[in-house]
Amino acid sequence: MKTVLESSRRPGRFVVTLADGRVFTIAIGAVSETGATRPGVELDADAVAYLARESQITDVSDRAVNALARGRKTRRELEIRLRRRQPDAVLIAEALDRLAASGILSDEDVAHAEAAARLRRGEAPAKVRQVLRRKGVEGKMVNEAVSAAISEDGFDELTACRALAEKRVRALGAKEPAVLRRRLFAFLQRRGFGGSIIGQVLREVLGRPSDDETE
């Protein structure tokens, strides 16, 4: 004895309840695979095991989709999040493979969107590459995403660094020249800009350091 009903809480999912009280929530395709949608069909042990595994994969997939709905995430970021609730790495991999095959999960899309957004916020390409690698995006994809974002937006590192420095100087307000220079240098360095570019920008924005500042 079994019942198959569409879930009222999870659209597109079906709840299979067996006579012994076990309940599995899965996609209709998996239900049909076992023949569970046909009245009077008895499920053997293999079919029940299949339903149990599909129910776990469906749960992981739904959690991943909900996380993606709240913001961009790479495969590695999802794996870390999902492991908090599901210790089976193989099961997680299967769920994420299916999402990737369907186009829902794409590290390439995340890399391109993240690179463009971060460059527009004033982060240097080096910092953007570092962030993407930390998110689990592989090296070639990182370089392609950053290069594409630079090309599409006409990003110029010196111009971006200068604009960020001018804005930061206004925010810092009146400070001793040496203090202002140190803080501005550290700020720009945290954004991923190299020493030569920072040095040029500091000279343009603050002028050359006085003898007192270089002592």
C-alpha positions in Angstrom: 0.0 0.0 0.0 1.3 3.5 -0.9 0.1 7.0 -1.7 1.5 9.5 -4.1 0.5 13.1 -3.6 1.9 16.4 -4.9 3.7 18.3 -2.1 1.8 21.4 -0.8 5.0 22.9 0.5 7.5 22.1 -2.3 6.1 22.9 -5.7 7.0 20.3 -8.4 7.8 17.6 -5.7 5.7 14.6 -4.9 5.3 12.8 -1.6 5.4 9.0 -1.7 4.1 7.4 1.6 4.6 3.7 2.0 2.5 1.4 4.0 5.2 1.1 6.7 5.1 4.8 7.2 8.2 5.8 5.3 7.9 9.0 3.4 9.9 10.2 0.4 9.7 13.6 -1.3 11.0 13.4 -4.9 10.5 14.7 -8.4 7.8 13.1 -10.5 10.4 11.6 -12.9 11.8 9.5 -10.1 8.4 8.4 -9.0 7.5 7.3 -12.5 10.9 5.4 -12.8 9.7 3.0 -10.1 6.2 2.6 -11.4 4.9 4.0 -8.1 2.4 6.2 -9.9 0.5 3.1 -11.1 -2.3 1.8 -8.7 -1.6 -1.5 -7.1 2.1 -1.7 -8.0 4.1 -3.2 -5.2 7.6 -1.7 -4.8 10.4 -4.1 -4.3 13.5 -3.5 -2.1 15.5 -2.0 -5.0 12.7 0.4 -5.9 12.4 1.5 -2.2 16.2 2.0 -2.0 16.0 4.1 -5.2 13.3 6.3 -3.8 15.2 6.8 -0.6 18.3 7.9 -2.4 16.4 10.1 -4.8 14.6 11.7 -1.8 18.0 12.6 -0.3 19.3 14.0 -3.6 16.1 16.0 -4.1 16.5 17.5 -0.6 20.1 18.5 -1.3 19.1 20.0 -4.7 16.3 22.0 -3.2 18.6 23.4 -0.5 21.2 24.3 -3.1 18.6 26.1 -5.3 17.3 28.0 -2.3 20.8 29.1 -1.5 21.3 30.2 -5.1 18.1 32.2 -5.0 19.6 34.3 -2.2 22.8 35.2 -4.1 25.6 34.0 -6.4 27.5 31.0 -5.2 30.1 28.7 -6.7 30.0 24.9 -6.5 32.6 24.9 -3.8 30.6 27.4 -1.7 27.5 25.3 -2.1 29.4 22.1 -1.1 30.6 23.8 2.1 27.1 25.0 2.9 25.4 21.7 2.2 27.9 19.6 4.2 26.5 21.3 7.3 23.3 19.2 6.9 24.4 16.3 4.6 27.7 14.5 5.4 27.6 12.3 2.2 29.9 14.0 -0.2 29.0 11.6 -3.0 25.3 12.4 -2.7 26.1 16.2 -2.7 28.2 15.8 -5.8 25.4 14.0 -7.6 22.9 16.7 -6.7 25.2 19.5 -7.8 26.1 17.6 -11.0 22.4 17.6 -11.9 22.1 21.3 -11.2 25.2 22.0 -13.3 23.8 19.9 -16.2 20.5 21.8 -16.1 22.4 25.2 -16.2 21.2 26.2 -12.7 24.7 26.0 -11.3 27.5 27.6 -13.2 30.9 28.6 -11.8 31.6 30.4 -15.2 28.5 32.6 -14.8 29.4 33.4 -11.2 32.9 34.3 -12.1 31.8 36.7 -14.9 29.2 38.4 -12.8 31.4 38.6 -9.7 34.4 40.0 -11.7 32.3 42.7 -13.3 30.7 43.7 -10.0 33.9 43.9 -8.1 35.8 45.8 -10.7 33.0 48.4 -10.8 33.3 48.7 -7.0 36.9 49.7 -7.5 38.7 46.5 -6.7 41.9 45.8 -8.6 42.0 42.8 -11.0 44.6 41.1 -8.7 42.1 41.2 -5.8 39.3 40.0 -7.9 41.3 37.0 -9.1 42.2 36.2 -5.5 38.6 36.3 -4.4 37.4 34.1 -7.3 40.1 31.5 -6.6 39.1 31.5 -2.9 35.5 30.8 -4.0 36.7 27.7 -5.8 36.7 28.9 -9.4 39.5 27.2 -11.4 42.4 29.3 -12.7 41.7 29.5 -16.4 38.1 30.4 -15.8 39.2 33.1 -13.3 41.5 34.7 -15.8 39.0 34.6 -18.6 36.3 36.2 -16.4 38.5 39.0 -15.3 39.8 39.7 -18.8 36.3 39.7 -20.2 35.1 42.2 -17.5 38.0 44.5 -18.1 37.3 44.5 -21.8 33.6 44.9 -21.6 33.7 47.8 -19.1 36.8 49.4 -20.5 38.4 49.1 -17.0 41.6 51.1 -16.5 43.5 50.2 -13.3 45.2 53.5 -12.8 41.9 55.5 -13.3 40.1 53.2 -10.9 42.8 53.5 -8.3 42.8 57.3 -8.6 39.0 57.5 -8.3 39.0 55.3 -5.2 41.9 57.3 -3.6 40.1 60.6 -4.2 36.9 59.3 -2.6 38.8 57.9 0.3 40.7 61.1 1.0 37.4 62.9 1.3 36.1 60.3 3.7 39.3 60.4 5.9 39.0 64.1 6.3 41.8 66.3 7.9 44.7 64.2 8.9 48.4 64.7 9.3 50.0 64.3 5.9 52.1 61.3 6.9 49.1 59.6 8.6 46.9 60.3 5.6 49.5 58.9 3.2 49.9 55.7 5.3 46.2 55.1 5.6 45.5 55.7 1.9 48.4 53.4 0.9 47.1 50.6 3.1 43.5 51.1 1.9 44.5 50.9 -1.8 46.7 47.9 -1.1 43.8 46.0 0.5 41.9 46.6 -2.7 44.6 44.8 -4.6 46.4 47.6 -6.3 50.2 47.2 -6.8 52.8 49.4 -5.2 53.8 51.2 -8.4 50.3 52.3 -9.2 49.6 53.3 -5.6 52.7 55.3 -5.5 51.8 57.2 -8.7 48.2 57.8 -7.4 49.5 59.1 -4.1 51.7 61.6 -5.8 48.8 62.7 -8.0 46.3 63.0 -5.2 48.5 64.1 -2.3 51.6 65.4 -4.0 55.1 64.3 -3.3 55.9 63.5 0.3 57.7 66.2 2.3 61.0 65.5 4.0 59.2 65.1 7.3 57.0 62.4 5.9 59.9 60.4 4.5 62.0 60.5 7.6 
